[in-house]
Amino acid sequence: MTTTEGHVDSTHVGRAAHPLDPISAAEVDAVREALVAAGRIGETTRFASVQLHEPHKREVLEFKEGDAVDRRALVVLLDLAAGDVHEAVVNATAAEVESFHRIPTETHPYGQPAVIMEEFERIDVAVKSDARWQKAVAERGFLDHDKLIILPLAPGYFGFENEKGKRIMRAFTLFREKQTDSPWANPLEGLIAYVDLTAAKVVELFDYGVVPLPSEHGNFREGDWGPSRTDLKPLEIVQPEGPSFRVDGRLVEWQNWKFRVGFDQREGLVLHQLSFRDGDRERPIMYRGSLSEMVVPYADPNPMRFWINYFDIGEYGLGKLTTSLQNGCDCLGEIHYFDAVLADDNGAPYTAKNVVCLHEEDYGVLWKHSELYDDMHDETRRSRRLVISFWTAIGNYDYGFFWYLYQDGTIEYEAKLTGIVFANAQLEGTENPYATQIAPGLVAPFHQHLFNVRLDMTVDGVANTVEESEVVRLPRSDENPFGNAFTVKSTAITSEADAGRMADPLISRTWKVVNPESTNRLGQPASYKLVPHASPVLLAADGASVRDRAAFATKHLWVTQYDPAERYAAGEYPNQHAGGSGIPAFQAADRNLVQEDVVLWHTFGTTHVPRTEDWPIMPVEYAGFTLKPVNFFERNPTLDLPKPTLKNHCAHGATCTCDHDHN
């Protein structure tokens, strides 16, 4: 149903400076109070999510500084006792509930909100209270339950009748002798519990047999594997005159770039209204960029692990699990931090401090030429980039997500993967074709990390067309007698039904977002091209459950027409969803994509075959993509950069030039 209800006094809610500013603590309070006043909050009601309900792009682009704007929140409510789920849109400015409706999670294709923090506690109590579990751990010699950690994990969807429409999690058990031990090195292999979260009880417990704990610890604190090396000299990043960027609230300006920093409890870091100043023009490039979904499917068909395919954004929430950053560890140099206001399970606001880091980095040589015909005259300019990043800790894995802006108009996105590989105990001497042995009695299954970024593009405006470009080898002919010729072929992607595309590095395939109405002085249309870092897409077999649920991960690129309701590549509720939501549903409309407001959905990632070097903690693995201007500028936009100055960059009196990357 749609109503306006639950008015409360909202005089304490201040007006936001901009319609895309992240939700404030006062607004979260107003949202909760409005729902309480409307009688929508019971004793067992919990707030699964509270997100800024962003206005339509058209309204935001028409916004002028000083305009009044009503701020709204999208709220998902979960009743712990009944399992009911409701969505509400609440006007935080007026403190009133504008709409309220039930989500039918009990009927096909099902789906559930993300796990909330209280449920981690409920599942711990449910498992440890189960007599079957108590008997199983006792048989393994574990009597002190305080040393056992219950690890709850989203179950996926496999059509099991006793799970359809119910809120389910699966639970492993880990052992930790003391607080400082890494529990990930000591799984109780063979034991898994299926838990009904609404009933707060174990509905099934499977015991596939006892496997001894691995014989070696998996700790990684300083000194755990011997004394620290002593030959590292200090490395300092200094900017004695301060950084070159300017920050006004959530608005950032750096060099010719301008953008707004957002943060969402589901997506984490969001960039809004990214533009580049070109002479006296402010040229829009991307309206909104965010990580829309990710999936981590595992390759081991063992009954303990066949179901593992985490959708970390929709099942847990990157923003809710964000970590506070520390200067000197996570970021170096002159740092500006952004906080995030989030809502807890009871709808109360809290501030996560220093979750987004903004800083500059030297990035080597930007361009250089030593002129042979001018007494070796040398011109060099160094590259500098602006970094906007955040980190999130999801169980064993830690992910960092980084936007890089370069002075030549290039945009780069990078995911950094580290933390601890999810390992399982195995009898020594056993061969496992789906895993790597990483320590005595311990193996790590093969798996993938596949990310999908939603890129809401506005290249010089909202009327854009996406073209697929690739190089074409030409055969020898009268026109190509020596066989050296190749050319470039560009094909417009005209409709959504044909807009699922695969990367191909062998023909240098890229995708250009073109504005045919904006041309440079040579008559070439302005564009930005997406350069994929090609890697395998989803490797699960046709017919596998995860392919239905993560259809976005079966192609490198999808293109859709803008719709503010289409936000996530796997749909609103991927947790326990039967599939078909998100990209497949968006594509079904088969809307026109020629000179339209287009959104790119880019899937990238890494296929992880673990190594012994990944244990006990994994060095960072990288994945990402690049957006580059193509005929967007009249010429190299960095010709106005000054020559670098040399000041104290070379130690011990050595002769130094500005080309050295260590400067």
TIPAPA-559023 format. One record per residue (C-alpha): residue number from 1; x, y, z. Coordinates in nm, 3 decimals. Example, Ala and Ser with C-alpha at 12.3 -4.5 7.8 and 13.67 -1.06 7.14 Angstrom:
<atoms>
nr, px, py, pz
1, 1.230, -0.450, 0.780
2, 1.367, -0.106, 0.714
</atoms>
This chain:
<atoms>
nr, px, py, pz
1, 0.000, 0.000, 0.000
2, 0.107, 0.364, -0.042
3, 0.029, 0.615, 0.229
4, 0.152, 0.928, 0.399
5, 0.150, 0.869, 0.771
6, 0.330, 0.911, 1.102
7, 0.405, 1.284, 1.123
8, 0.654, 1.392, 1.390
9, 0.822, 1.720, 1.471
10, 1.110, 1.755, 1.224
11, 1.237, 2.099, 1.314
12, 1.565, 1.942, 1.435
13, 1.639, 1.803, 1.088
14, 1.859, 2.048, 0.899
15, 1.849, 2.093, 0.524
16, 2.119, 1.907, 0.335
17, 2.355, 2.119, 0.128
18, 2.303, 1.892, -0.173
19, 2.044, 1.625, -0.264
20, 2.320, 1.360, -0.292
21, 2.489, 1.430, 0.041
22, 2.503, 1.108, 0.247
23, 2.228, 1.059, 0.500
24, 2.289, 1.240, 0.831
25, 2.241, 1.126, 1.190
26, 1.952, 1.369, 1.233
27, 1.784, 1.227, 0.923
28, 1.825, 0.870, 1.047
29, 1.666, 0.974, 1.376
30, 1.379, 1.140, 1.191
31, 1.324, 0.829, 0.980
32, 1.306, 0.602, 1.284
33, 1.075, 0.842, 1.471
34, 0.839, 0.865, 1.173
35, 0.814, 0.487, 1.148
36, 0.752, 0.459, 1.523
37, 0.483, 0.728, 1.506
38, 0.319, 0.542, 1.218
39, 0.302, 0.226, 1.427
40, 0.537, 0.039, 1.196
41, 0.797, -0.063, 1.453
42, 0.730, -0.352, 1.688
43, 0.939, -0.510, 1.961
44, 1.102, -0.757, 1.719
45, 1.135, -0.518, 1.421
46, 1.490, -0.454, 1.306
47, 1.632, -0.217, 1.045
48, 1.801, -0.429, 0.780
49, 1.904, -0.115, 0.593
50, 1.861, 0.262, 0.590
51, 1.980, 0.422, 0.266
52, 1.950, 0.762, 0.103
53, 1.666, 0.741, -0.148
54, 1.835, 0.936, -0.422
55, 1.621, 1.170, -0.633
56, 1.583, 1.112, -1.005
57, 1.888, 1.225, -1.203
58, 1.679, 1.491, -1.377
59, 1.599, 1.658, -1.044
60, 1.961, 1.651, -0.933
61, 2.090, 1.801, -1.259
62, 1.837, 2.082, -1.223
63, 1.939, 2.148, -0.862
64, 2.100, 2.485, -0.787
65, 2.290, 2.576, -0.473
66, 2.048, 2.702, -0.211
67, 1.746, 2.516, -0.350
68, 1.530, 2.344, -0.091
69, 1.513, 1.970, -0.138
70, 1.321, 1.702, 0.048
71, 1.545, 1.419, 0.161
72, 1.415, 1.065, 0.165
73, 1.536, 0.733, 0.297
74, 1.468, 0.383, 0.170
75, 1.426, 0.153, 0.470
76, 1.409, -0.225, 0.479
77, 1.252, -0.366, 0.796
78, 1.286, -0.724, 0.917
79, 1.068, -0.883, 1.183
80, 1.293, -1.128, 1.365
81, 1.004, -1.323, 1.514
82, 0.780, -1.356, 1.208
83, 1.036, -1.325, 0.931
84, 0.827, -1.058, 0.755
85, 1.005, -0.799, 0.542
86, 0.877, -0.452, 0.458
87, 1.010, -0.162, 0.251
88, 0.936, 0.197, 0.339
89, 1.015, 0.531, 0.181
90, 1.035, 0.794, 0.452
91, 1.058, 1.168, 0.395
92, 1.327, 1.262, 0.646
93, 1.277, 1.634, 0.590
94, 0.906, 1.619, 0.671
95, 0.951, 1.316, 0.901
96, 0.664, 1.122, 0.746
97, 0.621, 0.776, 0.597
98, 0.534, 0.815, 0.228
99, 0.506, 0.448, 0.135
100, 0.508, 0.115, 0.314
101, 0.470, -0.228, 0.159
102, 0.545, -0.591, 0.229
103, 0.808, -0.786, 0.033
104, 0.676, -1.138, -0.047
105, 0.987, -1.332, 0.051
106, 0.783, -1.653, 0.099
107, 0.693, -1.687, -0.271
108, 0.905, -1.750, -0.581
109, 1.163, -1.613, -0.659
110, 1.201, -1.552, -0.283
111, 1.499, -1.340, -0.170
112, 1.591, -1.202, 0.169
113, 1.747, -0.881, 0.306
114, 2.114, -0.884, 0.399
115, 2.221, -1.041, 0.727
116, 2.201, -0.803, 1.024
117, 2.449, -0.792, 1.310
118, 2.208, -0.928, 1.571
119, 2.165, -1.243, 1.365
120, 2.533, -1.329, 1.406
121, 2.466, -1.349, 1.780
122, 2.142, -1.544, 1.733
123, 2.311, -1.806, 1.518
124, 2.593, -1.849, 1.770
125, 2.342, -1.922, 2.047
126, 2.131, -2.149, 1.824
127, 2.421, -2.367, 1.716
128, 2.588, -2.394, 2.055
129, 2.254, -2.485, 2.215
130, 2.195, -2.772, 1.974
131, 2.246, -3.114, 2.134
132, 2.366, -3.270, 1.806
133, 2.635, -3.007, 1.766
134, 2.740, -3.046, 2.131
135, 2.777, -3.421, 2.080
136, 2.974, -3.376, 1.756
137, 3.228, -3.132, 1.902
138, 3.265, -3.346, 2.216
139, 3.351, -3.645, 1.996
140, 3.622, -3.429, 1.843
141, 3.759, -3.349, 2.188
142, 3.629, -2.994, 2.225
143, 3.454, -2.937, 2.555
144, 3.522, -2.566, 2.604
145, 3.268, -2.401, 2.376
146, 3.417, -2.056, 2.442
147, 3.711, -2.161, 2.224
148, 3.480, -2.248, 1.936
149, 3.368, -1.981, 1.689
150, 3.049, -2.022, 1.490
151, 3.098, -1.888, 1.138
152, 2.761, -1.805, 0.974
153, 2.744, -1.788, 0.594
154, 2.470, -1.708, 0.344
155, 2.333, -2.033, 0.197
156, 2.267, -1.948, -0.167
157, 1.963, -2.101, -0.334
158, 1.930, -2.463, -0.445
159, 1.554, -2.521, -0.439
160, 1.559, -2.720, -0.115
161, 1.195, -2.747, -0.007
162, 1.267, -2.693, 0.362
163, 1.448, -2.367, 0.283
164, 1.218, -2.198, 0.032
165, 1.088, -1.870, 0.165
166, 1.269, -1.911, 0.497
167, 1.556, -1.710, 0.636
168, 1.842, -1.961, 0.648
169, 2.215, -1.956, 0.713
170, 2.479, -2.226, 0.721
171, 2.739, -2.241, 0.995
172, 3.091, -2.378, 1.018
173, 3.279, -2.420, 1.346
174, 3.632, -2.288, 1.398
175, 3.870, -2.341, 1.690
176, 4.083, -2.079, 1.861
177, 4.301, -2.177, 2.156
178, 4.367, -1.819, 2.261
179, 4.235, -1.477, 2.163
180, 4.535, -1.393, 1.944
181, 4.514, -1.712, 1.735
182, 4.378, -1.706, 1.381
183, 4.066, -1.927, 1.385
184, 4.077, -1.960, 1.003
185, 4.367, -2.205, 1.040
186, 4.165, -2.443, 1.257
187, 3.833, -2.541, 1.097
188, 3.638, -2.835, 1.240
189, 3.614, -3.010, 0.908
190, 3.312, -3.229, 0.837
191, 3.069, -3.041, 1.063
192, 2.808, -2.800, 0.925
193, 2.480, -2.669, 1.064
194, 2.180, -2.536, 0.870
195, 2.006, -2.272, 1.083
196, 1.658, -2.121, 1.056
197, 1.717, -1.763, 1.173
198, 1.351, -1.686, 1.236
199, 1.301, -1.994, 1.453
200, 1.653, -1.943, 1.594
201, 1.732, -2.314, 1.578
202, 1.941, -2.567, 1.389
203, 1.713, -2.741, 1.139
204, 1.977, -2.979, 1.002
205, 2.323, -3.081, 1.120
206, 2.557, -3.275, 0.893
207, 2.862, -3.460, 1.023
208, 3.076, -3.601, 0.742
209, 3.341, -3.742, 0.972
210, 3.630, -3.625, 1.184
211, 3.939, -3.471, 1.025
212, 4.228, -3.376, 1.258
213, 4.303, -3.010, 1.309
214, 4.599, -2.887, 1.104
215, 4.926, -2.926, 1.292
216, 5.061, -2.576, 1.221
217, 4.935, -2.242, 1.350
218, 4.820, -1.980, 1.101
219, 4.904, -1.667, 1.296
220, 5.061, -1.365, 1.129
221, 5.126, -1.104, 1.398
222, 5.470, -0.951, 1.419
223, 5.711, -1.210, 1.553
224, 5.487, -1.514, 1.491
225, 5.730, -1.647, 1.231
226, 6.057, -1.515, 1.369
227, 6.217, -1.174, 1.415
228, 6.124, -0.887, 1.183
229, 6.370, -0.778, 0.917
230, 6.585, -0.479, 1.014
231, 6.707, -0.344, 0.679
232, 6.408, -0.120, 0.599
233, 6.485, 0.253, 0.597
234, 6.210, 0.512, 0.652
235, 6.002, 0.602, 0.346
236, 5.816, 0.928, 0.393
237, 5.560, 1.103, 0.174
238, 5.564, 1.475, 0.248
239, 5.377, 1.772, 0.104
240, 5.519, 2.068, 0.294
241, 5.274, 2.311, 0.133
242, 4.978, 2.080, 0.183
243, 4.769, 1.887, -0.070
244, 4.651, 2.025, -0.404
245, 4.288, 1.922, -0.354
246, 4.011, 2.127, -0.196
247, 3.723, 1.980, 0.004
248, 3.395, 2.157, 0.078
249, 3.165, 1.922, 0.265
250, 3.136, 1.629, 0.023
251, 3.249, 1.826, -0.282
252, 3.609, 1.770, -0.394
253, 3.809, 1.969, -0.650
254, 4.153, 1.862, -0.768
255, 4.337, 1.988, -1.074
256, 4.053, 2.001, -1.329
257, 3.843, 1.733, -1.161
258, 3.528, 1.793, -0.956
259, 3.307, 1.530, -0.790
260, 3.104, 1.447, -0.480
261, 3.191, 1.173, -0.230
262, 2.900, 0.956, -0.120
263, 2.882, 0.651, 0.102
264, 2.612, 0.385, 0.120
265, 2.574, 0.102, 0.371
266, 2.532, -0.148, 0.088
267, 2.770, -0.024, -0.183
268, 3.023, 0.161, 0.030
269, 3.202, 0.442, -0.155
270, 3.003, 0.617, -0.428
271, 3.131, 0.891, -0.662
272, 2.871, 1.140, -0.785
273, 2.876, 1.397, -1.066
274, 3.234, 1.349, -1.183
275, 3.335, 1.624, -1.425
276, 3.648, 1.775, -1.582
277, 3.711, 2.146, -1.636
278, 3.826, 2.196, -1.996
279, 3.916, 2.560, -2.043
280, 3.605, 2.751, -1.940
281, 3.376, 2.445, -1.969
282, 3.273, 2.211, -1.689
283, 3.232, 1.884, -1.877
284, 3.035, 1.600, -1.715
285, 3.169, 1.246, -1.757
286, 3.004, 1.018, -1.502
287, 2.692, 1.090, -1.299
288, 2.735, 0.803, -1.054
289, 2.990, 0.526, -1.008
290, 2.961, 0.247, -0.753
291, 3.019, -0.121, -0.693
292, 2.675, -0.272, -0.748
293, 2.741, -0.639, -0.664
294, 3.006, -0.908, -0.636
295, 3.003, -1.285, -0.621
296, 3.264, -1.527, -0.487
297, 3.179, -1.876, -0.619
298, 3.385, -2.171, -0.496
299, 3.485, -2.465, -0.717
300, 3.480, -2.750, -0.463
301, 3.176, -2.982, -0.510
302, 3.228, -3.135, -0.165
303, 2.898, -3.149, 0.033
304, 3.056, -2.914, 0.287
305, 3.118, -2.642, 0.028
306, 2.919, -2.690, -0.296
307, 2.680, -2.409, -0.196
308, 2.941, -2.139, -0.131
309, 2.895, -1.839, -0.360
310, 2.891, -1.521, -0.157
311, 2.714, -1.208, -0.282
312, 2.899, -0.985, -0.038
313, 2.714, -0.664, -0.125
314, 2.359, -0.794, -0.124
315, 2.406, -1.057, 0.147
316, 2.622, -0.862, 0.394
317, 2.673, -0.500, 0.283
318, 3.014, -0.351, 0.207
319, 2.936, -0.020, 0.376
320, 2.816, -0.177, 0.700
321, 3.141, -0.374, 0.727
322, 3.372, -0.087, 0.639
323, 3.684, -0.035, 0.849
324, 3.830, 0.286, 0.990
325, 4.153, 0.382, 0.814
326, 4.483, 0.479, 0.972
327, 4.741, 0.721, 0.834
328, 5.071, 0.548, 0.775
329, 4.905, 0.208, 0.733
330, 4.617, 0.235, 0.488
331, 4.703, 0.576, 0.341
332, 5.024, 0.779, 0.317
333, 5.084, 1.152, 0.288
334, 4.848, 1.445, 0.336
335, 4.515, 1.276, 0.399
336, 4.157, 1.395, 0.412
337, 3.919, 1.145, 0.568
338, 3.543, 1.122, 0.526
339, 3.319, 0.969, 0.794
340, 2.999, 0.775, 0.726
341, 2.671, 0.781, 0.917
342, 2.513, 0.437, 0.933
343, 2.210, 0.293, 1.109
344, 2.231, 0.000, 1.350
345, 1.980, -0.286, 1.375
346, 1.746, -0.069, 1.583
347, 1.756, 0.224, 1.343
348, 1.982, 0.437, 1.560
349, 2.255, 0.635, 1.382
350, 2.624, 0.589, 1.451
351, 2.931, 0.736, 1.287
352, 3.196, 0.517, 1.127
353, 3.508, 0.731, 1.143
354, 3.766, 0.776, 0.867
355, 3.614, 0.528, 0.626
356, 3.707, 0.707, 0.302
357, 4.061, 0.823, 0.237
358, 4.147, 1.103, -0.006
359, 4.510, 1.168, -0.097
360, 4.754, 1.233, -0.382
361, 5.021, 1.001, -0.517
362, 5.317, 1.050, -0.747
363, 5.277, 0.812, -1.041
364, 5.602, 0.832, -1.234
365, 5.644, 0.992, -1.576
366, 5.334, 1.128, -1.748
367, 5.505, 1.223, -2.074
368, 5.863, 1.271, -2.192
369, 6.072, 1.339, -2.500
370, 6.444, 1.389, -2.553
371, 6.485, 1.565, -2.889
372, 6.771, 1.430, -3.101
373, 6.761, 1.732, -3.335
374, 6.777, 1.993, -3.060
375, 7.092, 1.900, -2.869
376, 6.897, 1.633, -2.684
377, 6.660, 1.890, -2.538
378, 6.453, 1.706, -2.278
379, 6.097, 1.775, -2.167
380, 5.945, 1.562, -1.890
381, 5.628, 1.594, -1.687
382, 5.550, 1.377, -1.391
383, 5.212, 1.216, -1.335
384, 5.016, 1.267, -1.020
385, 4.692, 1.094, -0.932
386, 4.416, 1.153, -0.680
387, 4.314, 0.847, -0.481
388, 3.969, 0.795, -0.326
389, 3.945, 0.466, -0.139
390, 3.781, 0.259, 0.131
391, 3.832, -0.087, 0.286
392, 3.586, -0.342, 0.410
393, 3.637, -0.662, 0.612
394, 3.401, -0.946, 0.521
395, 3.485, -1.246, 0.737
396, 3.818, -1.385, 0.620
397, 3.867, -1.150, 0.325
398, 3.958, -0.780, 0.324
399, 3.877, -0.576, 0.017
400, 4.001, -0.231, -0.076
401, 3.828, -0.034, -0.351
402, 4.015, 0.254, -0.513
403, 3.920, 0.523, -0.762
404, 4.220, 0.692, -0.929
405, 4.187, 1.020, -1.117
406, 4.473, 1.128, -1.343
407, 4.569, 1.470, -1.476
408, 4.517, 1.362, -1.839
409, 4.151, 1.275, -1.783
410, 4.202, 0.903, -1.724
411, 3.989, 0.729, -1.460
412, 4.095, 0.399, -1.310
413, 3.922, 0.163, -1.070
414, 4.099, -0.103, -0.870
415, 3.991, -0.373, -0.627
416, 4.256, -0.494, -0.386
417, 4.203, -0.838, -0.235
418, 4.384, -0.952, 0.077
419, 4.307, -1.116, 0.412
420, 4.293, -1.490, 0.468
421, 4.199, -1.756, 0.213
422, 3.905, -1.968, 0.326
423, 4.076, -2.301, 0.401
424, 3.955, -2.641, 0.513
425, 4.125, -2.926, 0.693
426, 4.208, -3.236, 0.493
427, 4.375, -3.566, 0.576
428, 4.739, -3.540, 0.484
429, 4.825, -3.730, 0.168
430, 4.476, -3.679, 0.020
431, 4.459, -3.541, -0.333
432, 4.206, -3.266, -0.401
433, 4.163, -3.157, -0.765
434, 3.965, -2.850, -0.659
435, 4.207, -2.702, -0.403
436, 4.570, -2.621, -0.329
437, 4.748, -2.756, -0.022
438, 4.876, -2.446, 0.156
439, 5.001, -2.595, 0.486
440, 5.019, -2.941, 0.646
441, 4.664, -3.078, 0.662
442, 4.516, -2.760, 0.515
443, 4.386, -2.682, 0.165
444, 4.233, -2.373, 0.004
445, 3.965, -2.432, -0.265
446, 3.981, -2.268, -0.606
447, 3.735, -1.981, -0.639
448, 3.658, -1.658, -0.822
449, 3.607, -1.298, -0.715
450, 3.380, -1.127, -0.967
451, 3.284, -0.762, -0.919
452, 3.026, -0.558, -1.105
453, 3.055, -0.180, -1.119
454, 2.759, 0.034, -1.220
455, 2.879, 0.329, -1.428
456, 2.603, 0.584, -1.488
457, 2.770, 0.782, -1.766
458, 2.705, 1.140, -1.880
459, 2.969, 1.215, -2.142
460, 2.900, 1.583, -2.214
461, 2.537, 1.517, -2.132
462, 2.284, 1.236, -2.099
463, 2.236, 1.154, -2.470
464, 2.505, 0.889, -2.522
465, 2.558, 0.581, -2.739
466, 2.785, 0.287, -2.659
467, 3.007, 0.158, -2.939
468, 3.207, -0.163, -2.935
469, 3.549, -0.106, -3.092
470, 3.802, -0.366, -3.198
471, 4.102, -0.393, -3.428
472, 4.061, -0.595, -3.746
473, 4.343, -0.770, -3.934
474, 4.317, -0.721, -4.309
475, 4.418, -0.988, -4.559
476, 4.674, -0.924, -4.827
477, 4.512, -0.765, -5.130
478, 4.576, -0.509, -5.400
479, 4.512, -0.242, -5.138
480, 4.727, -0.422, -4.879
481, 5.000, -0.589, -5.088
482, 5.245, -0.632, -4.799
483, 4.988, -0.754, -4.546
484, 5.072, -0.498, -4.281
485, 4.738, -0.320, -4.263
486, 4.484, -0.337, -3.987
487, 4.196, -0.108, -3.906
488, 3.942, -0.036, -3.635
489, 3.578, -0.139, -3.651
490, 3.316, 0.025, -3.431
491, 2.964, -0.111, -3.388
492, 2.691, 0.067, -3.198
493, 2.510, -0.130, -2.927
494, 2.157, -0.027, -3.013
495, 1.929, -0.223, -2.780
496, 1.940, -0.388, -2.440
497, 1.868, -0.734, -2.581
498, 2.204, -0.721, -2.761
499, 2.392, -0.543, -2.484
500, 2.565, -0.832, -2.308
501, 2.924, -0.831, -2.437
502, 3.249, -1.019, -2.382
503, 3.600, -0.874, -2.359
504, 3.863, -0.997, -2.605
505, 4.221, -0.878, -2.556
506, 4.332, -1.050, -2.879
507, 4.143, -0.789, -3.081
508, 4.182, -0.506, -2.828
509, 3.808, -0.484, -2.772
510, 3.692, -0.175, -2.582
511, 3.359, 0.004, -2.539
512, 3.320, 0.375, -2.604
513, 3.051, 0.594, -2.453
514, 3.002, 0.848, -2.731
515, 2.820, 1.178, -2.746
516, 2.765, 1.237, -3.120
517, 2.637, 1.588, -3.054
518, 2.961, 1.698, -2.885
519, 3.253, 1.713, -3.127
520, 3.609, 1.837, -3.107
521, 3.767, 2.085, -3.351
522, 3.832, 1.800, -3.596
523, 3.468, 1.695, -3.598
524, 3.527, 1.381, -3.393
525, 3.261, 1.294, -3.134
526, 3.363, 1.316, -2.769
527, 3.381, 0.981, -2.592
528, 3.520, 0.785, -2.300
529, 3.626, 0.426, -2.353
530, 3.607, 0.145, -2.105
531, 3.926, -0.062, -2.126
532, 3.864, -0.400, -1.959
533, 4.141, -0.595, -1.792
534, 4.015, -0.919, -1.943
535, 3.976, -1.217, -1.713
536, 3.745, -1.520, -1.700
537, 3.378, -1.460, -1.629
538, 3.173, -1.701, -1.417
539, 3.309, -2.055, -1.463
540, 3.019, -2.248, -1.307
541, 2.844, -2.486, -1.550
542, 2.528, -2.403, -1.741
543, 2.231, -2.482, -1.520
544, 2.423, -2.414, -1.200
545, 2.222, -2.221, -0.943
546, 2.481, -1.945, -0.919
547, 2.450, -1.871, -1.292
548, 2.082, -1.785, -1.245
549, 2.154, -1.573, -0.941
550, 2.469, -1.405, -1.078
551, 2.376, -1.364, -1.443
552, 2.571, -1.035, -1.438
553, 2.892, -1.236, -1.396
554, 2.846, -1.429, -1.723
555, 2.947, -1.129, -1.940
556, 3.205, -0.854, -1.906
557, 2.969, -0.575, -2.007
558, 2.600, -0.497, -2.000
559, 2.435, -0.173, -2.110
560, 2.094, -0.050, -2.000
561, 1.893, 0.266, -2.025
562, 1.891, 0.470, -1.704
563, 1.623, 0.383, -1.452
564, 1.670, 0.502, -1.091
565, 1.505, 0.181, -0.965
566, 1.771, -0.037, -1.134
567, 2.056, -0.018, -0.889
568, 2.203, -0.363, -0.834
569, 2.333, -0.613, -1.089
570, 2.179, -0.911, -0.901
571, 1.865, -0.729, -0.793
572, 1.746, -0.587, -0.463
573, 1.744, -0.912, -0.261
574, 2.005, -1.160, -0.390
575, 2.025, -1.338, -0.054
576, 1.850, -1.677, -0.108
577, 1.702, -1.550, -0.435
578, 1.615, -1.810, -0.699
579, 1.761, -1.594, -0.977
580, 1.650, -1.390, -1.276
581, 1.658, -1.058, -1.095
582, 1.885, -0.764, -1.174
583, 2.049, -0.756, -1.518
584, 1.821, -1.020, -1.683
585, 1.511, -0.832, -1.569
586, 1.654, -0.497, -1.681
587, 1.744, -0.637, -2.024
588, 1.398, -0.781, -2.079
589, 1.261, -0.433, -2.148
590, 1.486, -0.418, -2.460
591, 1.495, -0.039, -2.452
592, 1.666, 0.174, -2.713
593, 2.030, 0.262, -2.639
594, 2.104, 0.512, -2.918
595, 2.156, 0.864, -2.786
596, 1.996, 0.773, -2.457
597, 2.085, 0.806, -2.091
598, 2.293, 0.488, -2.065
599, 2.433, 0.287, -1.775
600, 2.728, 0.051, -1.810
601, 2.753, -0.257, -1.588
602, 3.109, -0.388, -1.603
603, 3.210, -0.725, -1.459
604, 3.576, -0.781, -1.377
605, 3.772, -0.984, -1.126
606, 4.018, -1.261, -1.067
607, 4.012, -1.640, -1.069
608, 4.202, -1.742, -0.759
609, 4.400, -2.064, -0.762
610, 4.559, -2.029, -0.417
611, 4.935, -2.059, -0.364
612, 5.138, -2.149, -0.059
613, 5.247, -1.783, -0.067
614, 4.886, -1.687, 0.012
615, 4.913, -1.841, 0.360
616, 4.873, -1.750, 0.644
617, 4.777, -1.410, 0.505
618, 4.744, -1.322, 0.142
619, 4.951, -1.052, -0.034
620, 4.726, -0.812, -0.223
621, 4.578, -0.935, -0.551
622, 4.461, -0.667, -0.796
623, 4.171, -0.640, -1.041
624, 4.014, -0.344, -1.216
625, 3.955, -0.144, -1.533
626, 4.028, 0.193, -1.695
627, 3.818, 0.470, -1.845
628, 4.010, 0.685, -2.094
629, 3.912, 0.995, -2.291
630, 3.894, 0.943, -2.669
631, 3.876, 1.261, -2.878
632, 3.724, 1.423, -2.571
633, 3.993, 1.692, -2.559
634, 4.135, 1.901, -2.842
635, 4.486, 1.782, -2.758
636, 4.688, 1.649, -2.464
637, 4.519, 1.823, -2.169
638, 4.838, 1.824, -1.958
639, 5.045, 2.062, -2.172
640, 4.998, 2.327, -1.904
641, 5.173, 2.123, -1.633
642, 5.487, 2.296, -1.506
643, 5.827, 2.131, -1.515
644, 5.902, 1.934, -1.199
645, 6.134, 2.095, -0.949
646, 6.410, 1.899, -0.780
647, 6.428, 1.949, -0.407
648, 6.606, 1.703, -0.182
649, 6.495, 1.402, -0.388
650, 6.833, 1.229, -0.420
651, 7.016, 1.095, -0.119
652, 7.387, 1.100, -0.049
653, 7.466, 1.374, -0.299
654, 7.387, 1.157, -0.602
655, 7.312, 1.317, -0.937
656, 6.940, 1.285, -1.000
657, 6.695, 1.357, -1.281
658, 6.321, 1.403, -1.258
659, 6.257, 1.081, -1.449
660, 6.329, 0.856, -1.152
661, 6.012, 0.700, -1.023
662, 6.136, 0.716, -0.665
663, 6.126, 1.098, -0.666
</atoms>
